[in-house]
Amino acid sequence: MRKYIDPFTDTGFKIIFGKENQSEILLAGFLNTLFENQPYFEKIIGVNYLNSERVRDKERGKTIIHDVICQTQSGHRFILEMQKGKKDDFMHRSTYYTCKGITDQINIAKDQKGPKFKYLPVTSVYVCQFNVKGVEKKLVSHFMYKDVDTNHILNNGIRTTYIQLPEFDKEWEECKTKFEQWIYILQHMNEFSEFPVATRKDEVFSRLERVASYSALSEEDRIAYEADLKWASEYEEEIATAKREAAQEARTEGRAEGRAEGEKQKAVEVAKTAISMGLDDQAVQQLSGLPIEEIQKLK
């Protein structure tokens, strides 16, 4: 077993970002570096996991979401999702989840409505192990509602961010920002024997190293994590098998098509020979098997 957990398993992702009384400093640190210098973003100073935390898509290995209230000057609500399997309609699905973060507040806070009730801004962050269809191929893309002519922001209370991991291939020494260091560590942590030396003076990364240590897992988390690894291995083997079978089927179909084309070419050559001998169309058809229409074209 490797020294640190894989953050891109369901259990690993939850241990790092979604565990109450453990992950708050990690989640706040990650989001603060992600949105640094972005407009209408206030630094997160605290995190409160909702009691009604929901996993929206229960298909194992595909998605895990945490709804959290972040303490800022104005308050903020975040949805953080890790998506492994590629889905062509993921942009539409993610837009639905983001909007639901607004509509859910109607049901959650019915008894709080009144002059002082205020809807919290909602930001969704989607960490994707694939390129999202329709999103420019770059590591991070931020979206807000804007006037297409003037770029005036219509509503800063709803925004979506996509992190496309295939667009990141830097080495540790090439990471220029704290966020790039985050992505590097998340991508390679499962391979580490030790965290980079430079992270030891950083409070957030030091916490990450402790939390992500396999030896620090509770018995319950360890069982869940190892089940995730087993599922991932079986899933990858299923994908590999499906690809091999598809390739074999394509080769078989290709050979069949090649044989059919060869037979057709032989029939054409027979027809041409028969035509050169002066035989009529009926005789040529009997010898070659070609339709009369094709024989007439050959003439």
Secondary structure, DSSP 8 states (H G I E B T S, - for coil): --SB--TTSHHHHHHHHS-TTTSHHHHHHHHHHHSTT-TT-----EEEE-TT---S--STTTEEEEEEEEESSS-EEEEEEEE-S--TTHHHHHHHHHHHHHHHHHHHTGGG-STT-----EEEEEEESS--TTS-SSSEEEEEEE-TTT--EEEEEEEEEEEEGGG----GGG--SHHHHHHHHHHHGGG-SS--GGGGG-HHHHHHHHHTBGGG--HHHHHHHHHHHHHHHHHHHHHHHHHHHHHHHHHHHHHHHHHHHHHHHHHHHHHHHHHHTT--HHHHHHHH---HHHHHHH-
